[in-house]
Amino acid sequence: MAVPRVKLPGTDIEVSRVCLGCWQFNGNKDTINWDAQTVEQSCAIVDKCLEIGVNFFDTAEGYAGSEEVLGKALKGKRDQAVVATKFGFRDGPSTPPYSPEQIDEAITKSLRKLEMSYVDLLQVHFPSFLCDFDQCIKELDRQIALGRIRSYGVSNFGPKNIKAFSDAGAKMVSNQMGYNLLWRSAEFDVIPECKKRDIGILAYSPLQQGLLSGGFTSAETFPEGRKRGKLFSPESCKSARHGQPGAEKEVFEALPKLQAICKNAGVNMAQASLAWILQQDNCPVVIVGARTPEQMVQNSQVITLPDSVVKEMSDVTDPVKQRIGRVLDQWAHPDRYNYK
């Protein structure tokens, strides 16, 4: 079955509802989040994407090696792909302002690494509280006029960031952020604000580091390196920096209930978790990772759940949502990173 497609809000850019996240395209180098993956492996995954109808690829200047590898994988196939990249780095309240010169330089570097003349979607990776929005928007519009970008969006923007940027005149089409059954903070304020302004949510980490794959029954069985986020207490993970109490009780009470719901509905839990996102309001795209072409095929099998099943899944994970609250950043201490 072909992967369904949708147009990014306010554009004629048609994308598959499943996007390949290219963070793991590291050019055979270990990173903090991913083991080494060869260029050949990455190219094989991209080839499989194009074969099965996935045409949307997401990378960033901050993903070491990713833009270069994606460029190699799409060489000679650019016309088949929609490419999104990001500029900017997270430094909490001290994130430097995005000047026209910095934006122009970032795009130039990304295009060189990707070996492309344009990208379809350029995203501001993290908000800068010091940014001159007027100058930033003028430069983004200039880059569209030059044909170097077709549209622009943001990533990890909270409701106040979105409002401020939009009120300054930004025509952003998307907000990429973490969103899944166990991380629903966006539902309080972000998704309503984006819906009001016709900004689509591009949901990353849709399986919550594998928790929603159905293979984990307790915090002890979950890999240490994946427990740095606010779902887990600092006692569960020595490298956690957030200082929050976690929501382990609520998470591991919800997971077997989700399993039972999926079993009764006759669906795979991972596929159901992806479908749940795509059936939420204003969420046109999920961003998935893949270590092999076969895994990409599995993650791209979009199903449609009955509304009753969607509601059941929401109901059993609502205690996790209420426990976490409005916190948008999963990883860092709120005194340093607290997206508004």
Secondary structure, 3 states (H helix, E strand, C coil): CCCCEEECCCCCCEEECEEEECCCCCCCCCCCCCCCCCHHHHHHHHHHHHHHCCCEEECCCCCCCHHHHHHHHCCCCHHHCEEEEEECCCCHHHCCCCCHHHHHHHHHHHHHHHCCCCECEEEECCCCCCCCHHHHHHHHHHHHHHCCECCEEEECCCHHHHHHHHHCCCCCCEEEEECECCECHHHCCHHHHHHHCCCEEEEECCCHHHHHHCCCCCHHHCCHHHCCCCCCCCCCCCCCCCCCCCCHHHHHHHHHHHHHHHHHHCCCHHHHHHHHHHCCCCCCEEEECCCCHHHHHHHCCCCCCCHHHHHHHHHHHHHHHHHHCCCCCCCCCCCCCCCC
